[in-house]
Amino acid sequence: MMPADKLETLCEVNRRLRAALIRLQPERSSCANIRPQDFSAILDELLRAAECLRTVPAPVQAAVFAEQAADYRRNLESLKRFLPALQVRLLAEKSRLETAQSHVASAAEWADANQKIL
């Protein structure tokens, strides 16, 4: 990958990470809208950025590359703050769904028992 390509890739990674952070915010989406692919996409972007950051940029692009690297760091720090809160939301949603599933199973058992009585 050429240095210009790496700079473009890092810019794209930053755009996608910012979009993911916005899309996963609690006021923008419910937990039901969050898919495993969202986390896979974030991981893919982190791996792409790691590859870009392994090389030294061309001197002409060093300042722009440094700016994008700083932006990437801010995105990582945002993820670091955001992911624990997201985990709490997902665990609460899991608990809510398990409770609802238990209620449905109980209602089905009750209905089945009443059906046998009739």
N, C-alpha and C positions, 0 to 999 in steps of 0.2 A: 504494500500500500504506500503510495506516495505521501509526503508530508501534507500537501494540500488536501488529499483525500482524508487524511486523518483529522485535519482541522474541520472539514465538512462533517465528518462522522461525529466528532465531539460536539459540534453545534447541534446536530440532529439528536444525539443522545440527550443533550440538555433540554431541547424542546420536548422530547417524549417524556422525560422524567417530570418536567414541570406539568405537562398535561396529565400524567398519571396521578401526581399529587393533588391536582385540582379535582380530577374525576373521582377520586376515592374519599374526598372530604365528606364528613357526615351530613352536612347540609346539602350536598349535591346528590348523594346516592344513599339508598338503604343498603343494608348488608346483602339483601337478596340480589342486588345488581352486581356484586363483586364476584368475580369468577377466578378459579385457579389460574387461568391464562393471564390474568392481570399481573399476578406475581411472577409468572414465568417471563412475561414481557419485560418487567422491571429487571429481573436477573439478567436477561439477555442484553439489555442496555448497559448494565453495569459491566458485563464482560466485554462488550464492545469498547466501552470507555477505557477499561484497563489496558486493552490492546493499543489503543491510541496513545495512552500516557506512557507507554514503555519506550517510545522513541523520542528523540530530541527534535524539536521543530527546526525548520530552516530559519536562519537569522532574520530573514525578511518578515516572517510570520510569527516570530517569537512573542511579540507583544499581544497579538490577537490570540495566539494559542494560550498564553498565560491568562488572559482574560477569560477564555472559555474554560480553562482548568479551574480558575477560581469560581466560576459559575457552577461548574460540576461539583466542586467541594460544597458550595451552598446547598445544592440539591441533595447531596449525601447527608448533610447535617439536618435538612428538613425531613428526609426519610428517617433518620435516626430518632428524631422527636416524634414523628407521626406514627411509625409502625407499632410501638407499644399501645398507643390509644386505639389503633385499628384492631389489634389483637384482642383487646378488652371488648370492643364492640362485637367482634366475631364470636367470641366465647359467650357473650350474653345472648346473641342470636341463636347460637347452638343450643344453649340451655332452654330458651323459649321454645324452639322447635321440638326438643326432646319432651318438654312438658306437654305441648300440644299433641304430639304423637301418642304419649301415654293416655291423654284424655280421649283421643279417638279410639285407641285400643280398648279402653274401659267401656266406652259407649257401645262399641261393636260387640263386646262380650255381653253387656247388659241386653242389647237388642237381640242377640242370639239366644240368650237364656229366656227372654220374654217370648220369643217366637216359638220356642219349644213348649212353653206353658200353654200357649193358645192352641 
